[in-house]
C-alpha cells in the first residue's frame, strides 16, 4: 500500500478543491522535483561547509604553523597602529557589540512573530541554538595542543568563536523569517554586520582569525542542513524570478566586494606570513601583515557564507506550502482529463487504477 494513501493514514490532509496534495507528495520525492533539487543543493552545501570547517581546524589548530600564524595575527594588532588606536579610542564598542547581538536576536524572533510564521521562527531560533551548542562542544572537547606555559596563550581557546557564531547564525537565520522580496537586502546587511563583529573580535584580541572563519562556516552548515530538512518535508516551493535582485543590490554588492577582496587579499598575503620563525623575536612588519591577512580572510569567508546561502535560496519561497503538481503527458490527454482544469484527486476520470 502506498505511504500516501489516506486509507492507511499516510496523509492526514483531506482533499480540497484545487488541492493536488497526493501528487505534490509523490512529486516531492521525484528525482527532478523542485524539492529534491533544493534538498540536493543545500545538502551538498552543508557537507562542503563541514569539510571546510574540518580543514580550517586541522590547518590552524592542529598544526604548529597554523597556531603560530594565528598567534602572530593576534599579536599583530598591536603592531598595526591604526587598529590599536581605533580600539583604544573606542572602549564602548564592547558594550555596543553585546547590545547589537541582543537586538539582532530580538529582531529575528520579532519578525517571525509579526509575520505569523511561528514554525519558521522556531526553526530559525533552533538553528541558532544548535550552532551555539556545537560551537560550545567544539571549544570544550575538540582536541588541541596545550601550551606548556601561559606565555603562548595570547587569546583563550575559542575555536569557533561563540560571539561570531551567534552573529552569523542570526544573520543567516533571517532567511527563514524575512519576506522573499526583501530577503537579499536584509540578509546581506545582517551578514555585513556579522563580518564587522568578527573583525572587531580579531582587532580586540578576543579571538584568532581561524575562530571567526570557523564560526561563519559552522553557521552556514547548520542553516543549509535546516533548509535541506525543510525541502525534505516539502516545505519549499518555487518563487518568482523577478524583482528581488535589484532590490537587494545595495547589500549584496558590498557583500560580494568584501568576499572577493577579502579572499584575494588574504590568500595573497598568506604566502608571505606563513614563513614566520618558530621562536621570537618577530619582525613587527610581519606581525602587522599577519594581522591584516587574518582580517581579510575572516571577512572574505564570512561574506562568502552569506552569498552562498542567498544563492541557494534565490528562487525558493519558504512562506507558502508545497508546489502543486499537475498531471501531463499523452496518458492524461488520452484519458480525457482537462489540461488546465482543477484536479482534486490522484486519479483520472475513468477510475481505472490500482494502488500498490
N, C-alpha and C positions, 0 to 999 in steps of 0.2 A: 504494500500500500504506500502510495506516495506520501512524503512527510508533510506536504502542503494540502492534503485532502482534509477538509473541515470535519469529515465524519470520524477521523481518528484524532481530532483535537490538534491538528498540525498548525492551524491558523485560527485564532480566536476572532478575527475581524469578520463581521458579516458583509456580504457583497452589497455595495451601494450602486446607485445609478451612475454610470460612467467610471466606476472604480474597477480597474482590472487588477485586483490585488493578487490573484493567483498567478497571472502571467508575470507581474512585477517580481513576485517572489522567485519564480523559476528563472526569469531573465537575469536576476541579480547574481545567479551562480553561473551564467553562461560565460564562455571564455572571452567573448567580445563585448560584454555588457559594460556600461559606464561604471557601475560599482566595482566590477572586477578590475578595470583599468586603474581606477583611483586607488584601490587597495594594493595593487601591484606596485604602483609608483611610490606610494607612501611607505610601504613595507621595505622596498629597496632603499629609500632614503633613510629610514630608521636604521637599517643594518649598516649602511655606509657611514652614518654618524657614529654608531657604536665602534666601527672599525677605526675611524679616525681618532676617536677618543682613546682607544687602546694604543694606537701608535703614539699619540701625544704622551700618554702615561709612560709607555716604555722608553720613549726617547728623552723626555725631560725629567723624569722622576727616577727611573731605574739606572740610567747611565750616568757616569761621573761627568761626562762632557755636558750633558743636558742640565745637571744640577749646577755645575759651575757657570753655565750661561744664565740660568735663572737667578743665581746669586749676584752675578755681575749686573743683570738688568735691574735688580732691586737696589744695589749699591750705586749704580749709575745715576739714580735720581738725584743724588747729592752733587754729583759732578756736573749735571745739567743745571746750570744756574737759573735758567728761565723756569723750569719746572719747580725747582726748590723754592724760588722766590714766590711763585704763584701759590704753592701750598702753604708757605709760611704767612703770606699776607691775607689768606682767606681761611682762618681757622674754623669759621662757621660752616664750612662745606660738609663736615662730618654730620652735623645735625640736619643739614639740607638733604643729604643722601638718605638718611633714615626717614625723614618726612616724606620724601618723594616715593620711597618704597611703600610706605603705608598708604599714601594717596593712590598709588598705582593699583594696589590690591583692592581698595575701595572702588576704584573705577571699574575694574574687571567685574566684580560682583554686582555693582550697581547697574552697569549697562545691561547685563544679562537679566536682572530682575525687572528693570524698567521695560525691557522688550518682551518680558514674559517668556523667556527662553530658559525655563528652570532646569531642564535636563542638561542642556548645553552648558549652563552656568556651573552646575555641579561637576560636569566633566572637565571644564576648564580649571576650576579650583582643585579638582582631584589631580589633574596633570601637574600643576604647580607643586602640590604636596608630594607627589611621587618623585618629582625631580629633586626636591629638597631632601627627601628621605634617602634617595640613592646617593646624593652628594654627602650626606652625613655618614652613611655606611662606608663610602669610599675613604672619607677622611679618617674614620676610626680603624678600619680593618684592611685597607689596601696595603700590601707590603711595600715598604720603602726603606731605604738605608737610614740608619740612625747615626747622627753625628757623634763623634767621640766626646766632644765637649760642646758647650753652648756657643762657642765662637763662630761656628759655621752656620748656625741657625739665624739668618738675618730676618726671616719672617716666620711666623708659626706655620706649621704644616696645614695647608689649606687647599688640597687638590681633591675636587674642584672647589672654587670659591663659592661659599653659600650665598653671599651677597649678590654676586654676579648670576648665580643660578636662579635666585628669586627674580632678579631684574629681567633676565632673558626669558624665564618661564612665564612671567606675567605678560611680557611684550608679545610672545608668540601665542599665548593662550587667547589673546584678544581676537584671533582669527575666528574663534567659535562664537563670540557674542556680538561682534560688530556687524552691522548690515553690510551686505556684499558690495553695495555701491560705494561705500567709504572704507572698505577693508584695507586696501593698499595704503591709503593716506594715514589711517590711524595706526596700523601695524608697523608701517615704515617709520613713522615718527617715534613710536614706542621703542623700536629697535635702535634708533639713533640715540635715544635716551639711555638705553641699556649699555650701548657701546661707550657712552660718555662716563657712566658709572664704573664700568670696568677699567677704563683708562685712569680714572681718579684713584681707584684702588691700587693700581700699579704705581702711580705717581706718589701716593702717600706711603708706600712701602708695606701695605697690608697684605698684598698677595703678589706672587710672581706672575709673569705673563702666561705661563702654562696653566695656572689655576683659572684664569679668566677664559682662556681658549677652551679648556675642558668644560667649563660651565655653559658656554654657548652650545657646544656640541651635545652636551647632556640634555639641555632643554629642547634642542631640535629633535633628538632621538625620541624623547618621551612624547612630544607633540605629534610627530609623524606616526608613532605607534598608536596613539589615540585616534588619529584620523583613519588609519588602516582598520581599526576596530569598528569605527562608525561606518566605514564603507562595507565592512563585512556584514554588518547588521542592516544594510540597505538604507542608511540614513542620509545618503547623499543623492543629489540629482544634478543634471546639467544646468548651468546658469547662463545668462545672456553673455555674449562675447563682445558687447559694445558698451561704451560709456564709463568703464572703470579705469582704463589705463591713463587717460589724460587727467582724470580727477585725482589719481594718486601720484602723479608725476612730481609734485613739489616735495614729496617724501622719498619716493623710490629713486629718483635721480641722484640726490645726495647720498643715499644709501649705496647705490651702485658705484659712485665715485669713491666712497670710503672703502668699499670692498676691494675694488680693483687697485686703487692706490695703495691701500694698506698691505695687500698681499704682495704686490710687485715690489714695493719698497722694502717690506720685511724680508722677503727671500733674497733680495739683492744685498741687504746688509747682513744677512745671516751668515754668509760665507766669510765675512770679514770679522765676525765676532765669535765664531766657534773655536778659533785658534788661541784662546786665552791660555796663559801659562797655568800650570797646576797649582802653583803657590804664589803668594804675594811677594813683592809689590806688583800692582797692576797699573797700567797706564791710564790716567784719568780720561783720555780721549777714547780709549777702548771701552771703558765703563759707560761713558756717555753714549757711545754708539750702540752698545748692547741694550741700554735702556730704550733708546729710540726704536731699535729693531723690535724689541718686545712690545712696545706700544703699537707699532704699525701692524704686527702680526695679530695681536689681540683684537684690534679694531677691524682689521680685514676679515678675520674669521667670524666675528660677531655679526658684522654687516652681511656677510655671505650667508650666514644661517638664516637671517630674516628674508633675504631674497629667495633662497631655495624654498622656504615654506610658502611664500607668496606665489612662487611659480607653480608649486604643486596644487594649490587651491585656486588658481586663477579663474578657472571655468567651473568651479564646484560651488553649488548652492547648498548650504547646510541648514537653512531655515525651514525649507519645505520637507514634504515627505519624499518617498522614493519615486523615481520617474515611472510614469505609466508605460505599459508595454502593449503595443498594438500588433495584432497578427497581420502578416502579409505573405505574399507568395502565391504560386499557382494553386496550391491545395485550398487555400482560403477563398480565392476567387472562384474556383470551381464549385465550392460548397454554397455559393450564393450569399456569403456574408458581405455586407456593405463595406466599401473602402474606408469611409470616414465616419461611419455611424458609431453609435455607442455600443461598446462591448461590456456587458455586465457579468460575464461568466467565462469560464475557461474553455468552453466548447462551442462548436458551430451549431447552426440551426438544425441540422439533420439528426443531432443527438446520438450519432453512431460513434461511440467512444468506449474506451476501457482504461481504467486506472490500474497501473501495475507498479 
